[in-house]
Amino acid sequence: MVDSSQNPSWPEDEQLGSFLDRLGGGREDESGRLIDRLPVIVYASELGETGRWRYVSPQVEEILGFTPEEFLCDPGLWARQVHPDDRLHALAVESRDALGNRETAPIEYRMYTKSGRLVWMLDEAVLEPDGAGVPVWHGVLYDITERKTIEIDLQRALDQQAVVARLGGRALKNGDPEALMHDAVTLIGELDGVEAACIWEVGRDGRRLNLCAGLQDSRRGEGRRVSAGRESHAGAALDASIAVIVPDWSGDDRFTMPPAVRALGAASSLAVMIDGKDRPFGVLDVHSREPGRFGPKDVPFLEASANVLADAFERHAADRALRHRVLHDALTGLPNRLSFVDSVDDALGRASVSGSPVGILFLDLDHFKLINDSLGHHAGDALLRAVAPRLRSHLRPGDIVARFGGDEFGILIDRLADDAEAMAIAERVASAFAQPFSMQGVDHFVNASIGIAVARLADGRPTNAELLIRDADAAMYAAKESGRNRSVLFDAEMRASAQRRLQTERELRGAVERDELELRYQPIVNLRSGEVTGLEALVRWRHRERGLLDPVDFVSIAEDGGLIEPIGRWVQERAARQVLEWHELRPDARPLDVAINLSARQVSHRDLPATIAEVIARTGLDPVHLHLEITETVLVEESAAAIATLEALNELGVRLVLDDFGTGYSSLAYLSRFPFHALKIDRSFVDTLGVEQEGTAIVEAVIGMARALSLEVIAEGVEKQIQLDELVRLDCDYGQGHFFHEALRAEQISRLIEADALDYSGISSTR
C-alpha cells in the first residue's frame, strides 16, 4: 500500500468538486497547469460501474494509453480494463455508503493498458455529492507498478526461500528419494503462479528422461518420457548444465513440448539440472499457465531446490552403500552375520503367527585351511567367492545364504514342513560341492560339514536367532567330529549338552571372584641331566558341585563366552608370582621357567602384548623365564594377526613355544615365519615311540629339523620308560609327563624344592 501522506492533497478550504470544475474550465489557470504536470491520473467520475467520467487528467494517456476523451465518452471503459480477478474487489466500494466519508481507504487493483500491458493502480478517492446531489468520486490514480513489482518479487523470493527451507528440513528427516520427490513437487507447486513441478530422472541408457514425480494425473507411457537431448527443454538443461527458460511456449520453436506438459496447458516453463556425484540424476522443472511467469530471478530458487534434492539423493545413496557394507560381506557380496540375524528374527516373528517351522543350516568347508596354506589366501578367497553362487543356486526362492566369516556360511530355510524337509535341503546344498572348483588352473574338490537346527514355535520352546544359530553351529561341529562331509540335525541330546554348556558359562563368570580357580604345575625335565628347569602352569576349576575340572571342561566355553581374557590375566599373574616365590626358596640355583598356555582368543586379542608387559612390570619377573605356549591351530586361524602379536611378544623378551607341533597342516612353514624359540612334540607322536617305527621316525625327523633351525624340543606326554629311552637316544632336549611328575599343587612343588627332590634322578648327566 502507498502511504497517503505522500500523495498530493487537496486544498482544505475548498470542495474537491469545485476545484476540479475550475480545472476543467480554466486550462490556462496556473493550478491547472500544475495538475497537468503531476505523474498521476486525476479524475472525477459518477458512482457505479458505468458511472459517467466527468474529468480525467491528461496523464491517463501516458499511463494507460487511453486519451481523456475516450474515458469521458465511454463510461464502462474503466471497469472493462480492470483485471478480472480484481474487478469484484474494485467495484466493492461503488456504494453510497462511502458518501461523505473522507476516510475512505485507498484500494489497489490491476488494469490492462490499451496495449494489453498489465499495470498496478492505487486508487485514492472520496465520494461527495455535487450541487445537484449526484454522488461523484473525486480521486487520484497512482501507477504503482514498479513498487508492486518489487513487493511481488520480494514476496515471491520469501515464498521460494520458505519452500527451500521446508524441503531441506524434510530431506534431513526423511532421505527416502521417492517421498522427497513427492514433497518437492508438492511444495513447489503451491507457489503462486506455479501450476505444476516435475522431476525427470535420466534413464539407464542416458537418452531419455523419465517422469518420476509430478503430473500424477498424466497418462503413462510415451507421455511420461522426453528426450534427454537438446530437442526438449528439460534435455537442454541437462545437456548444457544451465537453466533453460521458456517464456512463452506459443512463440518458442526451440523445443518440443512434452505431452504431459501440453496436457497441463502450460504457457511458460523453467528447467534446471539435478546433479549427482558420478553423473546427473535428472531435471527439475516448473510450469505455469501464465506467459512470462518465469525469468532469471526464479533460477536461483529452482537451482537451490535441485541442490537440496541432489544432496539428499547422494546422501541416501551413500547411506544405502554404507548399510550394504555394514550388512554384507565384502568378499562374496552375501549378507553377513548381522544381516542374517535380522532375517532369522523376522522369520521367527512370522512363524509365531503361521506356526511353520524355521530352519538354519550352518555350513563349514572341510579342510579350507589346507587350501589357504598350500595355495595361498588369494586362492582361498577365490574359492569363497565361487562357493557363494553355488550355494544360492541350490536353494529355494526366498531362502537366504550369508557368510559369517572365514569359511562359515549360514542358510535360512523358512516355511519348512518338518525336519525331513530341512535334511533334504541340506543334502541338496551339499550336492553343490559335487563338482570341483577350478583354482589356478587346477580342479579342487571341496566338501562341507553342515549343521541343521529347526525351530518349532508350536512346541512353546522360546528361541531367537542367536540361539538357533548356536544350535546349528553345535550340530555342524558334531558333523565335523563324526567324519566331516555330512549333515547333522541338532537333536535333544545336543540341546541338553548346549544347555549344560550355557549353565557352565554362567557359573564360570563368577569363578575368579569366588576364588574357585587354581593352578597345577607340571615339571619340565632336562633329558640330559634330569634337572627340572621349568614348570607348565595348568589351570583348574574347583566346581562347587562337579569337583575339580580340567581345562578341557571349560576353556572352550570361556573362549566362546568372552571370559578367557580375564581368566588368562589371572593365570599369568598368579603363575609369575608363584615362580618368583620358588626362586627365593632356591637362591643359588638357576631360576625356574614358567610356561603358560595361550588360547586362540588370547592370541587374536590385540591387547595381549600390553597385558603381558603389565604382568612382567607388576610382578618383576625376568621375561626370559616366562614361556608362552601357542598351539599351531591358532596360527593357521589368524596368521596375519598372529605374526604381529608374536613379534611384539618377542620384543618383550619372553620365550615363545609352538605347542602341539605336528597336528596342523603346514607345520614347517610356521617355523620360519614366526619367532619361536622352542617347539613341543604332540603326545600323539610320543605315544608311538619304541612301538611303531613310523612314529619314531617322525619324532626323529622333527628333532633333526629343530636342530637345524636352532630350536629346542620338548616332548609332552611321556608316560613310559621306553618313550624316555627313545627320546634320550634321539637327543630330545626336554620332556614332561606323568612318568616324571603329574601336575602338582604349588605347595607340593614347594615341599619338593625344600627337600631337594624336585629333579629326576633316572637320567645320567654324563650321556
N, C-alpha and C positions, 0 to 999 in steps of 0.2 A: 504494500500500500504506500501511496505517496503522502507525505506529511502536508496537510492543507495549509500549514503556515508558510510553505514555500511557494504557494500559488498566488497569482495576482488577486488582490482583494478589491471589492467594490466600495465606492465612497459611502461612508456610514450615513451621511445626511441626505441621500437621495435613494429613491426606489430604483432597483436594478432595471425594471421595465422602462422607466422614463429615460434612464441613462442610455439604454440600448436604442430606444426610439430616436434619441438625438444622434446616436452614432449612425443609425440607418438614414437619417435625413440630412445630416451635415457632414459629408465626407471630407470637406476641407477643414473641418474643425481639427485643432491640434490633438485633442484626445482621441478622435477617430483615427488619425494617422498613427498614433501610438499603439492603439489596439491592433491596427493592421500589421504592425511590425512584430507583435508578440508571437512566439513559436507555439501557439495553441489555437484551438478552434473555439471561438466564442459563438454561442448560439442562443436563440430563443425559439422555443417550439411549444405548441399546444400539447396538452395532456393526451396520452393514448398512443397505441402502436402506430396509428396512421394520422397522428396529430399534425396539423399544418406547421411547417417551419416558417417562422416569421423573419428570422435573421440567422445567417451563418457567416462567419468571418472568412476572408479570402484564403487563410491558411488551410482551409479544408481541401483545396485542390492540391497543395503541396503534400499534405499528409495522407489523404485518402484517394486523391486522383480525380475527384468529382468537383465540378465548379459549384459555387454557391447557388447559381441559378438552377442547377439540376436538383439540389436539395429542396429549394423553395418551390419548384414545380412538381416534385414527386414526394408527397407526404409519407409514403411507405418505404422510401429508399433506405433510410437509416435501419429500420427493423430488418429489411431483407439482407443487409450487409453484415449483420451481427452473426457470429459463428453459431451454427445450430445448437451446439452443446451449451452455449452461453445465453441463448435467447430467452429462455424462461427466467433465468436469473436477472437479466437486464430489464425485462418487462414487468418483473415483480413490483417495481417501485412506481409503475404507472397507475397511481391511485390517488384519489382526492385526500386520502389520509395524510399525505405529505403536504397538503396545502397550508402555507403559512409557517411551516416548520423550518427555521433557518439552521437547524442542527442535523439536517438530512445527511446521512453517511454517504461518502462517495463510493462508487462501485467500479469494479474492473471487469472488462469483458474483451473478447477478441472480435475484430471486424476484418472483413475482406476489403482490400482496396479495389479500385476499378480494374487494376491489372491482375487481380487474383491473389496478391500477396497478403499474408496474414499479419495484422498488427495488433498490438495490445493498446487499449484505451483506458484512461482513468476519467470517469465521468463524475464531475462535481457540480451540483446544481441545487437550486431552491425553487419550490413551486409557489407562485403567488398569482392572485387574480389581477387582471388588467382593469382598466377603467370600466369595462362592461361586465366585470365579474367572471371573465373566462380564465380558467387556470392556465398559466403559462410557465413553462420551465425556463429559467434564466441560468445558464450554465457554461461550463468550460470543459472541453475535451482535450486531455493531455495525451500525447503519444509517449507511452511508457514502454515501448517495445524493447529498447535497449536494456532498461532496468529489469524488465521481466525476463529477458533472455538470460541476464546474469543470474537472477534469482532461480530460474528454472535449471540453468546449468549447475548452479551450486547445489540445489536440492537433488538434482539427478546424481551429482558426484557423491553427495552424502548417502543417498539410497544405494548407490553402487558400492560404496565403501562398506555399508552395513551388510550387503549381500556377501561380499568377500569375507568379512569378519565371521558372519554366521556360517558360511561354507567352510572356512578354516576351522571353526570350532567343531563342526560336525565331522570333519576329516580327522581331527585328533581323537574324538570319542569313538568313531567307528570307521576303520580304514577299509571296510569292505567296498571294493570298487563299484559293484552294481548298485548298492544302496547309495553310495556317494554320488554317482552319476545321476540317479533319480533326484536326489536332493538338489543337485546343481541346476538341472533344467527347471525344476520347480521354483527354486528361489529366484533365478534369473528371469523366468517367465512372469513373475509377479511385478517386475519393474514397469513403471508407467511407459506405455507405448510399445512394449515388447510383447509380441503376440506369442512367440514360442522360442525356446532354446533347444539346440540339438547337440548331441555328441556322436561323432563318427569315428569308428575305430579302423585303423589300417588293416586290411585283410592279410592273410598269410603270404599271398603272392606279391603284396605291395602294389597291386594295380587297382584295387578297389577300396573304397571307404564304405563300411557297413554301419548303418544307423543302429546304435545300441542304447540310446536314451533320448527321449523327447519325441513329440508327434506320435504318441502311443496309438492314436486312432487311425494312423495312416495304414494303407494296405501293405501287406507283406510282399516279399519277392523283389522284383525289379525296382519298385518304388522306394525301397529301403536301402538301395545301393547307389553310389555315384562313383564316377571315375576319380582316381587319385592323381590324375594328371591335370594339366592346366585348363582343360575344357570345362571343368566345374569350378565354381568359386571356392569351395572347400578344398578341392585338389590343388588349386593355385596357391592357397595359403600354406598347404603342406609342402608343395614343391619349392616355393620361394622362401619359406620360413618367415613370412611377414604377414601382417594383417591385410585382408582383402575386403574392401568396402564396395557394396553395390548400392549406390544412392537411389536408383530407380530402375527396377527390373524392366519396365516398359521401354526404357531407352537405352538399355545396356545390351550390346551384342557380343560382349567378350566371352560370356559363359552360357552354358545350357542350364536352365533352371531345373533342379531336381524335381521329379514328380511329386514327392511328398511336400516340398515347399510350394509348388504350384497349387496343390490342393488346399494349402493353407490360405492362399490368396495373398502371399507376401508381395509387398511393394519395394521393400529395401531390406538389405541383409549385411551382416558383418561376420567375418570368419577369421579365427586365429588358430595357430597350431598348438597342440598339446604335446610337449616334448617328452623325451624319455632318455634314460641313461645310455642305452645302446642304439636305439632308434626311436623316432617319434611314435607316440601312442596313436594319435589321430588329430581330429579337429573339433573345436568348439565353435558353433556359430549361433547367431541370434537373428530373428526375423520380425519384421513389423509390417502392418498393412498401411503404414503411413510412408509415403515417399520422403526421402531425405531424413528419416528418423535417426540414422546412424552416421557419425562423422568421426574425424580424427580424435575428438575429445573422448569418444567411447572406447577407443582402442586400449588405453592403459587398464581400464576396468576389466575388459574381457581377457586381456593377457594375464592380469593378476588372478582371475578365476581359473584360467587354464594352468597357471603355475601351481595353484593350490591342488588342482586335480593331478598334475604331473608329479608333484612331491608325494601326494597320498598314494598314487599308483606305485611309485618307486618304493616307498616305504612298505607298502603291502607286499610287493614282490620280494623285498629284502627280508621282511618278516616271514614270508612263506618259505623263502630259501633257507633262512635260519632254522625255522621249525622243521623243515625237511632234514637239515643236517643234524638237528638235535634228535630227531625221531627215526633216522635212517643210518644204516651202516655205510660208511664212505667207500669201502672196498667193493661190496656186492650190490649196493643200492637197495638192499632189503630193509624192511623195518628193523629197528634194533630192539633190545630187550624192553626199554622204557615204553616204546610204542606197542610192543606185543602185550605187555601187562595191561595197558589200557584196553586193548582189543579183547583180551580174555575177560576182564572185568565187565565190559559191555555185554559179551556173550553170556556171562553168568547172570547178568541182570535180566536179559531176555529169557534165559532158561528158567528163571524163577517164576515167570509168568506162564511160559509154554510147557514147562516140565520136561523138555527134551534134554538128554544128557549132553555135556560139553566135554570134548576130549583134547588132550595135549600130547603131542609127540615131542620128545626131547632126543635129538639126534646128535651123535658124536662120531666123527670119522675115525676109523680104526687105523692106527699107526701113522697118523698125519705127521707126527714129529719126524718120522723117518724120511718123509718127502722133504720137509724143511731142511733137515740136516744133510741129506745126500744130494739134493738138487738145488738147495738154497731157498731163501724166503721168497724170491720172485716166483719160483715155481709153485711154492705153497700158496701164494696169493692168486696166481693164475688158476690153480685148482679150485680155490674157494669161489672165484668168480664164475667158473664153469659149473660148479655144483648148484649154484643158486637157480639158474633157469631150468636145470634138470628137475629139481625138486618141485618148482612151480608147475612144470608140465605134467607131473604125476599126481596132482591134487585136484580136488573137485572145485568148481567155481564157488567162490566165497571163502574157501579155506585160506588161511594166512600163514606164510612162512617168514620167519625172521632169523637174523643172525644174532646170537648172544655175545659172540666174541670167540677168538681163536677158531677152532673147528667145530663149535657147538651151534646147533640150529634148533629153533623151536617152531612147531607147526600147530596152529589152532584148527581143530576139526569140529566145527559147530554142527548142531542139529543132527546128532547121532541117533541111531535107533537103539543100539546096545553095544556091549563090549566086543562082540564078534565083528561088528562093522568097523570099530576102531582098529582091531587087529588086522582086518582086511586092508584098510587104508595104509597101515604101517607096512604091510608086506608089499603093497603097490609102490610105496615110497622107496622101500629097499630095492625094488627092481630097477630104480633109476640108476643104480650102480652096476647093473649087469654089463653095460658097455664100458669100454676103457675110456680114460681121459688122456688126450694127447698133450704131452708136455715136453717141450724142447725136442720135438720130432719123434718122441718115443711114446708108445701107448703104455699107460699105467692103470692097473686095476685097483680100485679103492672100494672098500666096504664101509659099512656104518653099523653102529650099535644104536638101537632105538629103544627108548623107554616110553611107556604109554601110561597115562593117568586119565581116568574118566570121572567126572563129577556128576553125580546123580542127585540133583537137588530135591527130588521127590523123596529121597531117603531121610531128609531132615538134617543131614550132617552139614554143619557150617563149613564153608570153604571160601577161598578167594584166589586171585590169580597167583600170588606168590606161593601159597600152599600147594596149589595144583602143579605149578612148575617144579616145586621141590619134590613132589611125589614122582613126577615123570623123570626128574633127574636121578632119584634113587633107583627107579626101575632101569634107567639106562646103565647105571653102574652095575646093577645086577646082570644086565646083558653082557657087559664087559667081562665080569668075573666068571660068567658061565661059558666063555669061549669066543666072544665078540661075534660080529656079523649076524646078529639076530635081534628079534624084538621081544621085549618082556613087558607084560602088563602088571602095573602096580596092584598088589593084592592086599588082603587083610593082614597077612604076616608082615609085609613091608610097612604097612601103615602102623602096626604095633611097634615095629622097630623104629620107625620115624618118630612116633610119639615118645618112645624111650629116649631117643636122641634129643628131642626138644626138652624133655624133663631133665636130662643130664646137663644140657646147656644152661637151663635156668638155675640149677643147683651149682654149676661151676662158676657162675657170675659172682657169687659171694665167697668162693673158696679161699681167695687170697686174704680178704678181710677177716675171715673166720680162722685164719692160720691153719687151714686144712692141708696145704701143700707142704711137701718136704722133699729133701734131696737124698738120693743114694749116690754113692761114689764107687765106681769100679776101677781098680788099679790098672795101669798100662805098664807092662813089663818089658824091659830091655832084654831082647832074646840073646844077647851076647854075654851079659853079666848077671841077669836075674834081678837087677835093680829096678824098683818101681820109680819111674821118672815122672809120672803124671797120673791123673785120675779123671775119668769122664763123669761129669755130673748128670745124673738121670733124675728127672722129676717124677714124683709120685703124688697121688691124691688119696688122702685118708678119708674116704667117704663115710659119712655117719652111719649108713645102713649097709653098704656094699663092701666095706672094708678097704684095704689098700689096693688102689687101681694103678695099673701100668699106663705109660703114655699112650699105648695103642687104644686104650679105652676112652681117652678124652682129648688128645691133642688135635685130631682132625675136627672134632666138634668145636674146640677152641678157635681153630682157624676159620671155620665157617661162620662162627658167631662173633668174630672180631675181638676175641679175648686173648689171642696169642701174644699180642704186643705187651700188655701189662704182665701176663704170666712170664713172658720171656725176660722182661726187665727184672722181675723178682728173682728169677733163676740166676741171671748174670751177676747181680749184685750179691746175692747170698753166697754163691759159689766163690766169687772173688774174695769176699771177706773170710770165708772159711779156709781157703788155701793160705791166706796170709797168717791165720792162726797156726796152721801147721808149720809154716816157716819158722815161727817163733819157738815151736817145740823142737826143732832140729836146726839150730842156728848155724852149725858148722857144716851141714850137708847142702848138697845142691838143692835150690828151691824147687818145689814140685810144680809141674804144669797142671792147669785145669782145662779140660775140654768141655765145650758146651755146644749142643746141637742147635742149629738154626732151622726153622721151618721155612717152607716156601713163602708163606705170607710175610715172615720177618725179612727175608732177603729182598723181597719185592718192595718193601716199605722204604721210601726214600730217606727217612729219618734214622735208619739203622746205624750208619756210621756215627752220627751225632750221639745216639743213645749209648753206643759202646764207649765213645770218648768220655762221656759223662760218667759212666761206671768206673772207668780207669781213673778219672780225676777224683771221684768221691772216695774210692777205696784205697788208692795209692799203689795198686798192683802194677808191677812192671809188665807192659803189654806183651813182651816176648814170652811170658808164661801163660798167656791167655790164648788157647787154641779154639778156633771156631770151626765146627764141622758142618759142611753143606752137602746135601745129597745131590747126586748127579742129576736127578729128575728136575730139581729146581732150576738148574742151568739150562736144561732143554726148554722149560716153560718160559723163562724170562731171560734169555741170553743177553739182549741189549742192556736191559736194566741191571742185570746181574754183573756184567763187566764193570760198569761204573761203580756199583756198590762195593764189589770186592777190591777194586783198585783203591777206593777210599779207605777201606779197612786195612789194606796192606800198608798204606801210608801211615796208619796209626802205629804200626809195628807189631800187630797181632799176627799169630800164625794161622794159616788157612789150610784146612784139611778137606780133601774130597772124600766124602763118605759113600759107602755102598758102591765102591768102584766096580764097574763091570756090568751093572744092571741097566745102564742106559743104552742109547742107540749109537752114539758116536763118542765113546769114551776117550779115544786118543785125541780127538780134536780139542777137548777142553783143557788138556794138559798144557798145550801151547798157547791157548787163548786166555787163560785165567791165571792169576798169580798164586798158585798153590805151592805149599811147602811140603805137603805130605799127602798120601792117599791111603785109604782104608780098603782092604780087600773084603768084599762082601762075604758073610758067613756061608752063603750057599756054595762058594768055591772052596772054603776052608773045610767044609764037611766032607769033601771027596778026597782030601789029601791022604795019600798012602793007601787008598782004596780003589780009586779009579785013575787010571793012567792019564786020561784026557784032562780031568780036573787038575791033577798035579802039574801037567804041562802048562795049563793056563796060568796057574799061580806062578810057576817059574818064569813064564814069559812076562807077566806083569811086573815081577820083581826086577827082571833084567831091564825092562823098559824104564822103570823108575830110576834105576841106577844111571842109565844113560842120560836122564833128564835131571839128575841131582835131586831126586825126591826121596824122602823117607817113606817106608812102607810099614803100615800097621795091619796086622791080621786080627779080625774080630771073630768072636765065636769059637775060640779054642776050647775044646771040651775033652780031648783025649791026648794021651801020650804020643800016639802015632802022628797026630797032627802037629804037635810041638816038634817032634823029631824031624819031620819033613820041613817045617818052617826054619828050623835051625840049619838043616842041610842046605836049604835054598838061600840062606843068608838073609832072611827077613829081619827087619830092624826091631819091630815091637810086636807084642801080642797082648790080647786081653780076652778074658773069658772065664767061665766057671772053673776051668782047670787050675787057674791061679787063684782067683778070688771072685766071689759073687759080688753083686752090688751091695755095699755096706753103708750103714748109717755113719754120720760124721763122728759120733763118739766112739764107734768101733775102730775107725781109722786112727783116731787119736790114741786109743789104747795100744794099737799095733805099733805106732810110732814110738810111744813111750817105752814099749817092750822091745824095741829094735827088731821087730818081727814083721815088718811090712814087706820087705823084699822076698823074692822067691829064690830058694836055695837049690833048686833042682837043675840049675844051669851052670856049667863050668865057665868061669870068666876067662879061661885060657884057650878056648876053642879057636 
